[in-house]
Amino acid sequence: MSCSVTSVFTFKIESTFDEWVAIFDSEEVDRRHIEYDIKPLYRGVSKEDPQKVIVIHQAPAGNVKKFVEANGDWMATHSVDLSTMDESS
């Protein structure tokens, strides 16, 4: 049994937060999260920079990395600038 890890990600988006969050809250993203046992806890936008997003979620150790590796190209087509992604757990 793997340990559940809470991770905080920040990254830049190339659209508005409202456009990005509509994708993040979609059924398609829910299915992708379920596949990796990822449970989103919070998503928000920086007051200082409307292009900077924060996402907090819980998942078994290593699953978020697997998710990003498997879905990185797809994420990039949905306004996520992967080069700006920063993680803390």
Number of C-alpha atoms within 10 A of each C-alpha: 4 8 10 15 16 17 17 17 16 20 18 21 22 15 14 13 19 10 13 17 15 9 16 16 12 10 10 11 13 15 12 14 17 12 11 16 16 21 15 17 12 10 16 14 20 12 9 7 9 14 19 21 21 17 16 18 18 19 20 16 15 13 18 19 12 12 16 13 10 12 12 16 12 11 16 14 10 16 18 22 17 16 9 12 15 12 12 9 11
